């Protein structure tokens, strides 16, 4: 059987490296070395995709591509383990070492993972749980997966466990009154499948008395416009993890801003660097979830 390969678009989605970057590295460093499919398009073997994942992780940790791209995968793995040897801890003496949760994932103790997350939520409260536990835990799981320390099914178990705990916590937050504002519509672009960030943002909005409606992930742009009108939204909040091409993010936000009524604000947040490197006129980029409170106060003051 012919070995499995991925298209350049699939590699871009899987690694977070743009198509242009992959082509430049191919010319400059001689890697990756894609094959060609039946119609002459680039086709990347899975072992090359795995190396690209490690390279991307090292670049996120501050390494330059010129240094790491030419290295063999064994050297990259060693460098990665020494660069991010252990998942980062969350600050604060009242918090446990979050590596315990990664260990529960590795041991496939799903019930234990949910139970400990729920206990920590009850002890810390929703706001601290989101900012001091879920945020660093997201990073830890991402780091572990990129280093090959977690399988995809384990990452999915983590995602489902976090979402179950957060949804239960949101259900316990007193509902906003029908006339409460701002009215916030939460979603992501097509191609941005990660929904944990939406739940985290919804928790922060709800704790500040906003009336939230989540469309879930991957809503087409025109449907966002229709939904904002149908539910009389004041704010459309979007999350980005960096898995999308930066040009797609900027172009999509520019198009959405043009389609959306000017009185409806667009707020964006997440780990995608392009949100702050290439800001879009008329779009508010939040550096952290904690910024939501100040932005809501700014919105309410301006709407008086």
Order of alpha helices (4+ residues) and beta strands (2+ residues): beta-alpha-alpha-beta-beta-alpha-alpha-alpha-alpha-alpha-alpha-alpha-beta-alpha-beta-alpha-beta-alpha-beta-alpha-beta-alpha
